[in-house]
Amino acid sequence: MAAAAEPGTRPWPGGGSPRTGSPAASPVPSRPPAPAAALGHSFRKVTLTKPTFCHLCSDFIWGLAGFLCDVCNFMSHEKCLKLMKTPCACVAPSLVRVPVAHCFGPRGLYKRRFCGVCRKGLEAPALRCEVCELHVHPDCVPFACSDCRHCHQDGHQDQDTYHHHWREGNLPPGARCEVCRKTCGSSEVLAGLRCEWCGLQAHSVCSSALTPECTFGRLRSMILPPACVRLLSLNFSKMHCYRIAETWPPEPGEGDDGVDGSAPVGPGREALASPESSKQTLRVFDGNDSLRRNLFRLVTVPRLARSEEVLEAALRAYYVSEDPRDFQLQALPLPVPAGDGEARGKEDGGRSPSPEAWVIRALPRTQEVLRIYPAWLKVGVAYVSLRVTPQSTARSVVLEVLPLLGLQAESPESYQLVQVFLGSRQVQRTLLAEDEPLMDLLHDIRQTSLRQMSHTRFYVVESRALTPHISLFVGGLPPGLATREYAPLLHEALGTKADMVTVSHVYASQGALVLDLASIPEAERLYMLAKDAVVQGRPLTALMLPDVLHEKLPPDCCPLLVFVNPKSGGLKGRDLLSSFRKLLNPHQVFELTNGGPLPGFHVFSQAPRFRVLVCGGDGTVGWVLGALEETRHRLACPDPSVAILPLGTGNDLGRVLRWGAGYSGEDPFSVLVSVDEADDVLMDRWTILLDAQDAGGAENSLVDVEPPKIVQMNNYCGIGIDAELSLDFHQAREEEPGKFTSRFHNKGVYVRVGLQKMNQSRSLHKEIRLQVGQQEVELPSIEGLIFINIPSWGSGADLWGSDSDARFEKPRMDDGLLEVVGVTGVVHMGQVQGGLRSGIRIAQGSYFRVTLLKATPVQVDGEPWVQAPGHMIISAAGPRVHMLKKSKQKPRKAGGSPRENRVDATPEGDAK
């Protein structure tokens, strides 16, 4: 049936006009090869007025040699079309094997990157998935496939073999094909494929020559296999599942996979046509939902275009590949009802009146062919096609589908029909009632949104009773309470239901607990309530935690638990967080500002062995090591080795362990390889008991007495001038945190603070007493007393010095001894950091008692405060901690760039 105008539509004047296309091309009628048509492309031959690149071979296309897809802007040589394997964006959603939603972060500038939907460059701020390498324009988000990486089991599948997860384009320019060894990356077009698990790269044509199974590449021993992670996510947002903080404001029109009507979008991203032009711009809606929210696509067509051509252009704008004869354009009265979208649509240049508005409507159908997918049923087909009529219901469809799947012996009562919407931000599942009329349902979906119809699937699933098990971490509760007190406290704050919620773990010292929930609706309710709840003046933290199936971990697997402090190193922490989520399983990467280290250690508590990578400064490392010490007795692997990626200012521990003075943009993949090849070493940790009291007639007897407390020390503890400088720096950073985003600026502030203290003297040796073991030690005339555990202080200075001394043993960080050094002032400290002098060696021992006669600045691992008069007792803190020291040898390479070696060709024994 032709797309004729019905009452209420505005007829189009006659007159022929070719389809609109790229402004750099003029059409030449031609029939594309059959493979391209089978993949949904709508190719036409074009005459190029400027050079461009083929999306298959990345070579230049000149003159009459190019074919352009009107829908997805795919450009190719005629000879390359015969090898076409890339589907058009209009059919790509139907080819997704396992629908998984994306996690789009805030808008950013991504140079030389291309949109995965329309294939055009990302000149303006665009969006990027935090879990995979998909880049899209903001207005292309609703049309993106829900084809993100599948990182966990959701309770419905039993899958141990994983296939390559290919992502097209945005490869580094020097990327080489694994098959033909020729260049497959391009900075000019969206070309080439890369597996987002193992990093294997290939031409789209060559990829068919590779085995489909993925071995996870060079990092396979560090990756937490998806088959070993279980999380019943269902309708939970993937942002929540991966604990990705949504700290940015929502984009206009993007909250529900909408399209931002403010942007001039559509095929070729044409701008609004001027009134004098031979073309005109139309606002096109795809259904009632876009009308309600006034979100539209702009389509530019010749003024003399036929109605069929306008309809085809409108369907292309919404990536609809169905027969245009099944649709019609219905005019809307002008002006469109007032709303924010209309106001935005008029902003650019103040054009008035608004472009004409039309809505695409589906014509009534008497029957339809529907694809039914078998979900996780073990059958030999991907889907079956079924003809549905007005009499078809969900029950009748199940009865017809089972024999087609070879399940005719099964009871139909054991199966149900599920409607699944493959949204780019969320995959939504709806269980259909047995008497649901299928034709009415399809009609309603098309009336609501044609885009929604193209992203909707129907699955036949077993109606087995699935007992939900969801773990919810709740932090921010008052610490130090009795275990039995937390459940009533949480019930009062959130209204938990005793028959659905069980407290499985309580971490009283950190004010946190883990809930086991047997109801998905109850889990959703508690999660949303806890995010906004406040208990005793403290905001709660709520995180969904996966279950690691430790019994399924491969024998050679030692997964890496990654902690990243995004506030360290300026914006480098945020970039590293995204990079590690993509290189590893995002379930093994934790953001420390969102719940701290405890959730990560809880998730890995049953893993027989694992390692830890801490990305942050020395204070962040101490935070993680402290949490490890508190949870050690709950871990199946109580002594995991810890590596450091230094992001702070001093980074003294990172220097000692050869990880460098600070992260300066190295390839994150190379960092992970270095961690895999690092050597295991031991390091002492120390406990400092702070007991403030009236210390034998102290002058400041009016100072309030503080309760005793314990802090942990890894690097050093400073008393006096060293701590005073740290305290002044800390206070300056608290006042203006936005200025302290670079290591160079931070060190400049330290220098300025030190110059201000040069002429000050407090004779520290008269204000403190030092006892080593059972012996009192007389202090020389000093302004600062420093206890050091590692041979690096103050951003790499050797405070103890390298000269031999018969009175003391050679310092090591695992010898069970601390070295005590004095400094005479700011000038002496500057000379030490310049390598001109060393400190004054005072003592070496394993037990120290310091008596403070006055309130004195103290700092431990860079964290300063003013300590009241009293006693400080320093002693060894239990077992030594295992650290990873970077190997002196460079990471082993199989040839080429580090990224090319993500699929390693080394023997299995090389993987740790």
N, C-alpha and C positions, 0 to 999 in steps of 0.2 A: 504493500500500500504506500502510495506517495505521501510525502509529508505536506499535505494540503492544509491551508488555513481554515480554522473552524471559527464559529462566531466568537467575537471578542479578540481575535488576532488581527494584527495590522498586515495587510498584504504587501508583498514586495514587488516593485516594478520589474518588468522583464528585462532581459538583456544578459548576455553571457559574460562570464569573467572567470579566469583561472583561479585556482586555489591560492590563498596567500601563503607566503613562505618567508624564508630568510631575506632580509634586505640586501644581502650580498649575492643573491641568486635570482635568476629569472627562469621560469619553468619551460621545459621542453618535454612534451608528452613522450612517455616511454613506459614499458612494462618491466617491473623489477623481477629478478629471478624468484623462483618458487620458494626457496628456503626462507627468504626475508618475509614473504607474505605469511608463511606458516608461523612465524614468530610475532605476528601482529603488527609489523611495520607497514606504514603507508608511504612507500618510496615513490619519488618522482625524480626524473633526471633534471638537472639544473645546469645552467651556464653560470659559472663563477666569475664574478667581477673583481674578486681579490683572492689571493692564495689562502687555502685552508688546509686542514690536516684530516686524514682518514682516521676514523675511530677504531679501525681494526689493525692496520699496519703502522699507523702514526706517520706515514709519508705524506708529502705534499699532494694536493689535488689541484689540477689546473684545467682551465677552460671547460670543455664539455664532458669531462671524465667523472663527474660527481653525481651521486644519488643522495637525496635528502629525505629523511622521514618527517612528514608534516606534524607528527604527534610528539616525538621525543627528540627531534633535531639530530638524530644519528646521521652522520655523513660518512660516505664510503665510496671507494672506487667501484666501478662495475665489476671488475675481476674479483674483488674481495667479497662481494655480495654472495657469491657462490659458496663461500666458507662461513657465512653468517651463523653465529650461535648465540648472539646476544638478543634477548627478547625486548620488545618495545615496552615502554613504561605502562601502556594501557593493558597489557596482559601479564605483566610481571607478578601482580598479586596472586594470580591463579597458579603460579609455579612455585610458590613458597611451600617448602616441605613441612617445616615446623614453625608456625607463626609465633614470633617473639617481638614484643614492642621495643621501641627505642627509648633512650634516655637522653633527650636533648638538653644541652646546657644553655648558658646565656649566649646572646649574640656576640660574635667576634669577627675580626678580620682575618681571613684565611687566604693568603696570597697564593696564586697559582694552584688553586683548588677548584674543583668543578662539582656542580650539583648532580647528585645521583638520580634525579628525576628528569629534569629538562636538559641535562648535560651541558649547560652553559656555565661560563665562568662566574666565580663568586666575587664580583667587584665590590659590592656593598656588604655590610655586616650580614653574616649568615649563621646558621646553626650547625652544630656538630654533635653526633652521638657520643656520650661519655664512655660507651662500652665497645663500640665498633668504629670503623673509619667512614661512616656515612656522613657526608656533608650535603646540606640542602639549603635552598633559598627559604626564607620564612614562609612565603606563600606556596611553596611546594611541599611543605610538611604534610598536609592532609593527603597527598597523593603518593607519599613514600610507602614502600612495602614494609610490613611488620616482619622483617627478615634479619633482626639482630641476632647476635650469637646466642646459642642455646646453652646456658651455663649451669643448669641444674635439672634434676628430675622433679616433676610436679605431682608425682603419685600415680600417674596414669600409664607410664611407659616403663619398660624394662629394656634398656638399651646400653650395651657395653661397647659397641663399635661406633666410632664417630667418623663422619665423612668430612672432607674439606669444606670449609665455609668460605666461599669465594665472595670477594668484594671487588667491584670493578673500579678501575681508575685510581687517580691520586697517588700513584706510585712515585718513588724518587726517580729523577731523570736517568740515573745510571742503572736502574734495575734491569736484570737480565733474566730471560726466560729459562726455566729449569729444563726445558726440552731441547730447544734449538740453540740456546745460549746467546741469542741475539737480544738487543735492547727491546724491552717490552714496556717500559715506562715512558711517560711523556708529560712535559709541563705545558703543552699546548692544547691537548684534548683529553677527554676521559677515555683512557685506553689501558689495556692490560688487566690482569686479575691477580689477586693476592689472597691466600688463605689467611683468615684472621686468627687462626689458632697456631699454625706452624710457621707462617710467614712465607710459605712457598709462593713464588711468582712465576707467571706464565702468560703467554698470549692466550686470548680466548679460544683461538683455533687449536693451539697446542695443548690446552688443558685436558682435552679428551684423551690424550695419550698417557696421562698420569693415572695411577691407581686412585680410586675414590677414597680409600681409607686414609685418615689423618693420624699421624703418630705424634703430633704436638711439637715436632721439631727439636731444636737444640735445647729448649727450656723444658722438655717433657718431664724431667725429674723434679722440677720446681713448681709445675702447674698442678693445681688441685683439679683432678679430672671431673668433668661435669657429671659423669655417671656415679661419682662418689659423693655428690651433694644433693640433698633432698630438701625441697621447699615447696609447700603447697601454697602457691601464690594466687591462683585463680584470678579474681578481679582486682587484686592488689596492683598498684602501680609499680612498674619496674624500678622507678626511682626509690620507692620504699624498700623493695626487695634487695637492692644493692646498697642501701643506706647512703644514697646520694642526696646531700642537703639541697633543698630548693630555696636558696638564699636570694634569688634574683626575682624581680617582679615578672608576672606572666606577660607574654607578648599579646598585643591586641588581636583578638580573634583567634588565638591559638589554643585557648583553654580546652576546647573540645574538638581538636583537629579541624578547626575552622580555617577559613581563608581571610586574610586581612584585606578588606575591601579598599583600603587606602592606597594599595600599591597597584600600578598599572600592569597587570599580569595577563597572561594568555599565551597562545602560540607565538613564539619568537619574542615575547616580552615587548610588544610594541608599545610605544608611547601614544598618548591621546592624539588623534588626528586633528589637524587644524580645520576650521570651518571651510577654508578655501581649498582644501585638499580634495583629491578624487576619491578618498576613502572616508569612512566614518567609523566611529567607535561606539560599540554597544556594551551595555552592562547586561551580563547574562547570569541568571541564577539557575541552580540545578534542582530546586525543590523547595518545599515549605520551610525546611529548617534554615536554609540560607536566606529566604525571604524574611523570616522572623528576626534573624540577627542582622539583616541587611549586609550580608557578605557576598560579594559577587566577583566574577572574573570579567576583565575587559577584553573584548574581542574586536579587532579592527578588520574590516572587510571593505571591498569596493562598494561605492554607492549604488552601482548598477548590478550588484550581485543577485543571483536568483535565490529564492528561499531555500532550495536544497543546499546550495553552497554555504549559505549562512548557517544552516542547521549543522552541516558537517563541521564547520569551523567552531561552532559552539560545543559540539560533542568532543572535538579534539582538545578544546580548552579544559575540559573536565576528564580527559583521558578515558573516554568511553569508547570501547571498540565494537559495540553492537551495531546492528544494521540501522542506518539512519531512517529507514522506512518505518521503523517501530516507534519513532518519536515525532514530536512537532514542537514548534516554537509558539508560545502564547505571549501576546503583548501585555505589558502592565501599564496601567494608567499613569500618566505623568502629572506632577512629579511623584517619585516614589515616596511613601510615608517617611516623615522626618525621622532621623536617627543619627547616631554618631557616625555610622558608615557613610551616609550621604554627605554629611558635613565634611568628612575627610576627603570624599571623592571630589569635592569642589575646590580643595585647597590649592592644588598645584596650578599656579597661573591664574586662579580665579575664573576658570572657564565656566560660563553659564550660557544657556541652560545645561543641565546634566545630560549625559548621553542617554539615548533611548534604552529602555529596560525591557528585557524579555526573560521568560522562564522556560526551561526545557521540560516538556511533559511527555510521559510515556503513554502510548496509545493502548487501549484495552486489548488484552490478549485472551484467547480461548484456550490455549495450551502453551506449555513451555518445557524446555529441556533443562533439567536441573542436575548439577553434579553433586553426588553424595560421596563424602570422604569417609574411609573406614577408621579414622583416628589411629589408635594404637593396636587395633585388631591385626593379628598376624595373618594377613591374606596377601595374595600375590599381585594386587593391583593398587594403584595410587588412588583411583576414584572410579565410580561407575556413573554413567549418564542415565537419567530416568525421565520419562515424559510425565509431567503432572498436568492435571485438568482441574476444573472447578470443584470436582468431587474428591480430589486428593486431600488427605489429611496426614498429619505426622505419623499416625498409626499405620495407614495404608502404605505410606512410603517405606516404613521399616519392613513391612511384610513383603514388599516387592524387592527391596534391596538385598535382604539376607540370602536368597538363592543366587543372586548375581555375584555375591561375595563368596559363594561356596559354603554358606552357613545355613543351608536349608534344614539341617538336622537340629539346629538350635531352637530354643523356645523364643518366640517373638517377645514374650513378656520380659525377657532378660535384656532387652535393648531399647534405647531411647534415641530420639532425634534432638540434636543440639544445634542451635544457631550461634555462629561465631562471627563477630565483627572484627576484622583485622585492622584496627586503627594503628597508625604509626606510633602513637604514644601509649596506647593501652589496647590489649586484646580482651574483648568482652564476650562472655559466654552466657547464653540464655537457654534453659531447658524448655522445650516446647511441650505443650499439653497434647495428649493423644488425639484430641478432636480438633486441633488447630488446622484451619483450612490453609493450605500452602499457597494457593493462588491469591487469596486475599492478603496473606502476609507479604508476598512478593510485591503486590500492587502498593501496599502501604509503605514498604521500604522505598520503592521508586518515587512515590509521591513526596516522601520526606527528603530524600537525597539520592541522586543518581550515583554520586561518588560512594555513598554508603552501600549501595547495591553491588557495585563492582568490588567492594572489599568485604562482602559477606559470603560465608561458607556455611554448609550444613554437614554435620558429622553424625554418623551413627555410632553410638558408644554403648558399652555394657552398663547396665543399670545396677551394678554391684554396689553393695554398701561399703563406702570408703570412710574409714574412721579418720577424721582430720587430726593432725598433730602440728600445732603451730607454736613456735617458741617466740616469746616477746620479752625483750630486755627492757627493764624500767630502771633508770638511774636518776640521781638527784634527790633521793630520799635521805632523811637524817641518818648519819652514820653512827655506829656504836650501839644501836639498840639490840635488844635480845631478838633472837630469830623469830620467836612466836609473836612479836609485836608488829612485824611488818605487814602480815596479811590483814589484820584489822585496820591498820593505817591506810593501806591501799584500797580496802573496801570503802572506807569513809570518803576517800578522795575520788574514786572512780566508779563506785557502785558495782564491784565485781560480783559475779554469780558463782556461788560455791560449787554448784554441780557442773560447771563448765570450765572453771579455772583452778589450777593447782600450782602452788609455789614449789618449783622444782629445785632451785638453788638460791641461796641467800648469801650475799657478800656484805656482811654487816659493816666491816671496816671501811668500805667504800660507799655505803648507802645505796646498794643496788641489789636487784633480784631478777630472776628469770621465771616467767610464767609459762606453764604448759596449758594450751587451750584446745578444747575438743570441739569448738564451734567456730566456723569461719565468720559468721555475722558478729559473734561476740568478740572475735579477734579484731575485726575492723572497727567495731565500736570503741574498744579499749585503746586501740592504737591512736585513733583520732582524739579521744578525750585526753590521753596522757600527754600528747604533744603540746596541749595548751593548759595543762593543769599545773597548779602551784601547791606545794606542801610545805608548811611552816616557812613560808617566804622563799622557798627554793623552787625554780622551775624544773619540771620533770623532763627526762629524756626517754623517748620510746624508739626502739629499734627492732625490726624483724630479723631474726637470726636463723640461718639455715642449719640443718643437721648434716654433719660430716659422717658419712658411712665408712668408718675407719676400717671395718673388716674387708671392704672392697678395694682399698688402696693397693696399687701394684707394689710388689716387693722392693723395687728400686725407686719408689716415689718418696721424696722428702720435701713436701710442699713448703713454700716460702710464705710466711705470714708477714704482711707488709703494713707498717704504720707510717702515715704521712701527716706531718703538721703543716697544713696549708698556710699558716701564718708565718712560717719560717722562710727565709730566703726571698723576701719580696713575693713575686708572683710565681716563683719557680716551684714552690710546694704545690700549688694548684695545678700547674702543668704536669708535674710528676704524678700526681694523683690520677689524672686522666690517662697518662701513658701507661702506668702500671696496670690499670684496669683493663687496658686493651691487650697488653702483652701477656697477662696472666688471667686467671679466672677472677672476675670482679668480687666474688665472694671471699677472696683471701686478701683483699685490700681494704684497710680501715682508715677512716679520717679521724684523727685524734681529737679534733674539736667537736666531734659528734659522738659523745659517749666515752671518750678516753680509750685506753688500751684494754680494759676489762672485757668488752664484748668479743674482741679478737681472741683473747686467751680462752674464753669460754667456748667459742666455736671450735677451737683446736684442742680442747681439753682431752679428747679421746684419741687423738692422732698418736700413733706409736712413736713417731719421730717427725720433727719439723724444724725449720730454721726461721729466724726473725730478721727482718730488715727494718731499721728505724731511720726515717728521713726527717731530719731536724737538727737542732743545735744540741749542745751538751745537756741543757736543761731537759729537752725532750727525751734524750737517751736515758737520763736519770729517772724520768717519769715512767718510762716503759720498764726499766729494770726494777723499779720499786713495785710496780704492779705484778711483774713476774715473780718477785720474791713473795708477795702476799698470796699468789695463787699457785705457787709451786706444788703444794701438797695435793692439789686437785688435778694436776696434769699427769697424763700417762707418760709424757716425755718431760720430766721435771727440769732438765738442763738443756734447753734448746740453745744453739749457738746464735749469737746476735751480731749482725753486721750493721754498719753505719753509712748513711749517705749524708755527709755534713751540709747543713743548710744554715747554720747559725753564724755568729760573728767570730768567736774564738776557735771553736771546733778542735780543742786540744786532744780529746780522745780520738777523734777521727784522724788527726795527724799521726798520733802514735801507732795507730793500726793501719797506716799507709793509705787511708781513704782520701787523703788530701786536705788542703787548707779550707776547702769549700767547693760546693758544686758549681761548676761554671758552664753548664749546658751540654755535658757529655751525653752521648746516645744512651737512653735508658736501657736499651737492649744490651749494650756493652756493660753497663753497670750490673745487670742481672747475671751475665756470664762471669763477671769478676767475682760476684758473690758465690756463684756455684763453684769457683775454683779457689776460693779463699782457704787459708789455713786456720785451724782451730787453736786458740790460745786461751789461757786462763787469766783472770783479773781479780784481784782482791776487791772486796767492797767493805765499807766501814760504817759503823753505827755511831751517831753522835747523840748523846743524851744531854738535853738542855734542862738544867735544874736551876731556875732563877730563885734566889733567896737572899736574905741579908747576910752577905758574905763577910763575916767577921768585922763588923764596924765599917761597912762601906760608906763612903761620903754621900752617895745618893740613896740614903735609906728611905726616902719618901717615894721612890719608884714603886709602882704597883707590882706585887709579886705575881709572876705568871705560873700557871701549872706546868709541870714537867712535860716535855714532849721529845719525840725521837725523830731525827732526820737521817737519811742515808747519804753517804758520800761515795763518789766514784773517782773523781779526779783530784780535787784539792779543797781545802778549807782555809780561808783567810780571815785573820783578825787584825783590825786596825786600818792602816791607810789603804791597803789593797781592797778591803771590803767597803771602805768609805767611797772610793772612786766608783765601784760597782753600784753602790746605792744611789749616788748622784746621777749616774747614767740611767739607772732603772726609773728613777723619778722623772727624769726628762722624757723618757720614752712613754711613760704613763700619761704625761701631760699632752704630748703630741705624737701619738703612735703612727700617724700617717707619714711622718717624715723619716721614720726609721725602717726603710724598705731596702736599703743597700748596705752591703758589708763595708764599703768605703766610707759612707757617711757615718756609720756607727763608730768606726775607729776614729774618725775625726772628732766626734763628740767626746770620746774617751780622752783624746789628747787635750782638748779644751778644758775638760774638767780637771785633768792632772795639772795643767798650768796654773789653775786657780788655787791648787793646794800646795804649790811649791814652797811657800813661805810659812806654812802652818806646821806646828810641832805640838805633839801631845805626850811625848815620852811614854810610849806604850809599855816599856819594860817596867815602869813604876806602877802601872795600873793592872797588871796581870801577874799570876804566878803559874809556873809550869812544873808539872810532875810527870816524869817518864818512868813507867813501872812503879817502883816504890821509892824512887830517888828524886829529890828536888833538884831542879836545874836552874842555875843562875843565868839570867838573860843579859845579853849585852845591850848597849844603848841602841834601840831599834824603834821604828815607827809601825812596823807590820810584822806579824808572825804567820807563817804559812805552812800548812801540813800538806805534803804532796804525795800522791799515790802513783802518778804517771810522770814520765820525763818530759812533760810539756806543760807550760803555764803561760797565761797571758798571750794567747795566739801564737804558740810555738816556741817560746823562750825556754832555755834550759836553766832553770833556777838553781838546781843543785850543782851543776857544772860537771865537767868531764875529768877533772884532776883526781888522781887516786889519793886515798886517805886511809891510813892504817887504822884509824879509829872507827871507821864505818865500813859496812859491806857495800858492794856495788849494787845500786838500786835496781830493782825489777818490780814490775807491777803485779807479780804473783808470788812475791817472797814473804808475804805476811807482815811486812814492815812498812811504816810510814817514815818519810824524811821530814824533819822540821828545819825550816829555813827562815832567817830574818832579813828584813830590808830596812834601810835607814831612812827612806823617804821616797818622794816622787822621782828625784833625780837618779837615785840608785835603781829604781824600777825601770826607768827609761834606759839606763846603761845595760841592764840585764836583757831587756828586749832587743837592744841593738847588738848584743853579743860581745860587749866590751867587758863585762864583769859577770860574776855569778853572785848568788846570795850568800849570806853568812850561815854556814852550816852549824846547827845547834845540837841536834840530837837525831836518833833513829831508834824506833821501837814499835811495839805492838799495842801498848796501852798508855793512854795519856789522860791526865787530869789537869784542866786549865781552870784557874779561879779568876773570875772577872771582878775587880773591885769597883768598877764604874760601868755604866751603860756604854757598850762598845759596839761599833759596826762589825758584823760578821757576815761572811758569804760562804756558801757551799755550792760548788759547781756553777758559779755565776749567779746564784739566787741570793740577794743580799737582804738583810734586815738589821735592826738595832736590838742587840741582846741585852736584857737587863742583868744587873749584877748577880753573880751566882757561880755555878760550876758547869763546865763542859767536860763530859767524859767521852773519849774517843776509843773505840775498840773494834775488833774484827767482827764482821756481820755474817756469821755462818759460813756456808760453803762458797767457794769462789764461783764466779759467773763465767760461762763459756762465751768468748768473743771470737769473731771472725776477722783475721788479719789478711789484708789484701796480699795476694801472692806477688813476688817480685817479677815473675815471668808475665809477659803480656798474655791476654786471653788467647787461647788456641783458635786459629782461624782455618777454615777450609778453603780460603781464597775469596777475594772480593770484599765488598763492604760488610760491616757487621750485620746489617739487616738481611743481606743475602744469606748469611749463615744461620738464620733462624731455623732452617732445615739442615741439620748437620749431617755430615758424611763420616763422622768419627766413629770408632768402635763403641759398642754399648758400654764397655768398661769405663769410658771417659765420663759418662753421666753419673753424677753422685746421687 
